[in-house]
């Protein structure tokens, strides 16, 4: 049994553990898309243990990887909704920006592929898939970075679970995106094996932290992260945030 296979089995156990704890603690209602992503991850990891031939494995991988993209989008939208729950105007604008960035990323990916369409090469579909993946991950990276910057700069009190979940997802996502970028740039089998193992290792660490840190009490206890402002600066920043939110809400209603 290879190290990647051992890592896959460990990831399967950890994903199932996180899912079980979220359901047991009633947090699946709070984080439905994240729980659905965990269900997909468990199914995917089970499928990867089956004795597929190379062609069958490729079909399973491509299909489930596309579903993983979709859930990344849904989880990030879920996080934006939770982080900006007190600022509906900013929340609405962030959704427009989010959708726009995704559309732009796909458009750029399509334009970059246009000269290669119809070349008839055997790897055309895989090439399209990888370039589309790169565009989607880039757009998601920008939106994840903006969410992290918001949490870091503005002293908004949020449930501890929301803060921890946002930080863990940002770390998990950026690690996977970086590993995929390295894998696509280097291309050779050795790089693929190392990056796959790295993705599994980061995923395992994040799953342990999700299982340990997301608790029912974390939905009640509030916390703040980021820059430590003095009381006057903090109040001024929050007033500015409320003013921006009010302006955006009025614009949306008008």
C-alpha positions in Angstrom: 0.0 0.0 0.0 1.5 3.4 -1.1 1.7 6.5 1.1 -1.0 8.2 -1.1 -3.4 5.2 -0.5 -2.8 5.4 3.2 -3.4 9.1 3.1 -6.6 8.6 1.2 -7.9 6.1 3.8 -7.0 8.5 6.7 -8.7 11.4 4.9 -11.8 9.2 4.5 -11.9 8.5 8.2 -11.3 12.1 9.1 -14.0 13.5 6.7 -16.5 11.0 8.1 -15.6 12.0 11.6 -16.1 15.8 10.9 -19.4 15.1 9.2 -20.6 12.9 12.1 -19.6 15.6 14.7 -21.4 18.4 12.7 -24.5 16.3 12.4 -24.4 15.1 16.0 -24.0 18.7 17.3 -26.7 20.1 15.0 -24.3 22.3 13.1 -25.2 20.8 9.7 -28.1 23.3 9.7 -25.6 26.2 10.1 -23.2 24.9 7.5 -25.3 22.9 5.0 -23.0 23.3 2.0 -19.9 22.4 4.0 -21.6 19.2 5.2 -22.7 18.4 1.7 -19.0 18.8 0.6 -18.0 16.4 3.3 -20.5 13.9 2.0 -19.1 14.2 -1.5 -15.6 13.9 -0.1 -16.5 10.6 1.7 -18.1 9.2 -1.4 -15.2 10.3 -3.6 -12.6 8.8 -1.3 -14.6 5.5 -1.2 -14.8 5.4 -5.0 -11.0 5.9 -5.2 -10.5 2.7 -3.3 -12.3 0.6 -5.9 -10.3 -1.3 -8.6 -11.1 0.9 -11.6 -9.1 0.7 -14.8 -7.3 3.9 -15.9 -10.2 5.1 -18.1 -12.9 4.5 -15.4 -10.7 6.2 -12.8 -10.3 9.3 -15.1 -14.1 9.5 -15.5 -14.7 9.3 -11.7 -11.9 11.8 -11.0 -13.1 14.4 -13.6 -16.8 14.1 -12.5 -16.1 14.4 -8.8 -13.5 17.1 -9.2 -16.1 19.2 -11.1 -18.5 18.7 -8.2 -15.8 19.8 -5.8 -15.4 23.1 -7.7 -19.2 23.7 -7.4 -19.0 23.1 -3.6 -16.0 25.4 -3.2 -18.2 28.1 -4.7 -21.2 27.3 -2.5 -19.0 27.0 0.7 -17.5 30.4 0.0 -20.9 32.0 -0.7 -22.1 30.4 2.6 -19.1 31.9 4.4 -19.8 35.4 2.9 -23.4 35.1 4.1 -22.3 34.2 7.6 -19.5 36.8 7.9 -21.7 39.6 6.5 -24.9 38.5 8.2 -25.2 41.9 9.9 -24.5 43.9 6.8 -27.0 43.0 4.2 -26.1 45.7 1.8 -22.4 44.7 1.7 -23.5 41.1 1.5 -25.6 41.8 -1.6 -22.7 43.6 -3.3 -20.3 40.9 -2.4 -22.5 38.3 -4.2 -22.6 40.5 -7.3 -18.8 40.8 -7.2 -18.5 37.0 -6.6 -20.7 36.1 -9.5 -18.9 38.6 -11.7 -15.5 37.3 -10.9 -16.5 33.8 -11.6 -18.0 34.8 -15.0 -14.8 36.8 -15.8 -12.6 33.9 -14.9 -14.5 31.4 -17.1 -14.5 34.0 -19.9 -10.7 34.4 -19.7 -10.3 30.7 -19.6 -12.5 30.3 -22.7 -10.6 33.0 -24.6 -7.3 31.4 -23.8 -8.6 28.1 -25.1 -10.1 29.4 -28.3 -7.0 29.0 -30.5 -6.7 25.4 -29.5 -10.3 24.3 -30.1 -10.6 21.7 -32.8 -7.0 20.7 -32.8 -8.1 17.1 -32.4 -5.5 16.1 -29.9 -6.3 13.2 -27.5 -5.8 15.4 -24.5 -8.0 18.3 -25.6 -10.7 17.6 -23.0 -8.3 17.3 -20.1 -6.6 20.5 -21.2 -9.9 22.3 -21.3 -10.7 20.9 -17.8 -7.4 22.0 -16.3 -7.5 25.5 -17.7 -11.1 25.9 -16.5 -10.0 24.7 -13.1 -7.2 27.2 -13.0 -9.6 30.0 -13.8 -12.1 29.0 -11.2 -9.5 28.5 -8.5 -8.0 31.9 -9.3 -11.4 33.6 -8.9 -12.1 31.8 -5.7 -8.6 32.7 -4.4 -9.4 36.4 -4.9 -12.7 36.1 -3.2 -11.2 34.1 -0.3 -8.4 36.7 0.0 -11.0 39.5 0.2 -13.0 37.7 2.9 -9.8 37.2 4.9 -8.8 40.8 4.5 -12.3 41.9 5.7 -11.9 39.7 8.8 -8.4 41.0 9.5 -9.2 44.7 9.1 -12.7 45.3 10.5 -13.2 44.5 14.2 -16.6 42.8 13.5 -17.7 40.5 16.3 -18.7 37.1 14.9 -19.4 33.6 16.4 -16.2 31.9 17.1 -17.2 29.0 14.8 -17.6 31.3 11.8 -14.2 32.8 12.4 -12.4 29.5 12.8 -14.3 27.9 9.9 -13.4 30.9 7.6 -9.7 30.7 8.6 -9.5 26.9 8.1 -11.3 27.0 4.8 -9.0 29.8 3.5 -5.9 27.8 4.6 -7.3 24.6 3.1 -8.3 26.2 -0.2 -5.1 28.2 -0.7 -3.0 25.1 0.1 -4.8 23.0 -2.5 -4.8 25.8 -5.1 -1.0 26.2 -4.6 -0.4 22.5 -4.8 -2.5 22.2 -8.0 -0.6 25.2 -9.5 2.8 23.5 -8.8 1.5 20.2 -10.2 0.2 21.8 -13.4 3.4 23.8 -13.9 5.8 20.9 -13.3 3.7 18.2 -14.9 5.9 15.1 -14.3 4.7 12.1 -12.3 7.1 12.8 -9.3 5.6 16.3 -8.9 2.0 14.8 -9.1 2.8 12.3 -6.4 4.3 14.9 -4.0 1.5 17.4 -4.5 -1.2 14.8 -4.1 0.4 13.7 -0.8 0.7 17.3 0.3 -3.0 18.0 -0.5 -3.9 14.9 1.6 -1.7 16.0 4.5 -3.1 19.6 4.6 -6.6 18.2 4.3 -6.0 15.8 7.2 -4.8 18.6 9.4 -7.8 20.8 8.6 -10.2 18.0 9.2 -8.7 17.3 12.6 -9.1 21.1 13.5 -12.6 21.2 12.1 -13.6 18.2 14.2 -12.0 19.7 17.3 -12.8 23.4 17.1 -16.4 23.6 15.6 -18.6 23.1 18.7 -22.1 24.2 19.7 -20.6 26.6 22.2 -18.7 28.3 19.3 -22.0 29.5 17.9 -22.8 31.4 21.0 -19.3 32.8 22.0 -18.3 35.8 19.9 -14.7 36.7 19.0 -12.8 39.1 16.8 -9.6 38.6 14.8 -7.1 40.8 13.0 -5.7 44.2 13.8 -6.1 45.4 17.4 -7.6 48.9 17.3 -8.1 51.2 20.2 -11.6 51.8 21.3 -12.1 55.1 19.4 -10.6 53.7 16.1 -12.7 50.6 16.4 -15.9 52.5 16.9 -15.0 54.8 13.9 -14.4 51.7 11.7 -17.6 50.1 12.6 -19.5 53.3 12.0 -17.9 53.6 8.6 -18.9 50.0 7.9 -22.5 50.7 9.0 -22.6 53.8 6.8 -21.4 51.9 3.7 -23.9 49.2 4.4 -26.8 51.6 4.7 -25.8 53.4 1.5 -25.7 50.1 -0.4 -29.0 48.9 1.1 -30.7 52.2 0.0 -29.2 51.8 -3.5 -30.5 48.3 -3.8 -34.0 49.3 -2.6 -34.0 52.3 -5.0 
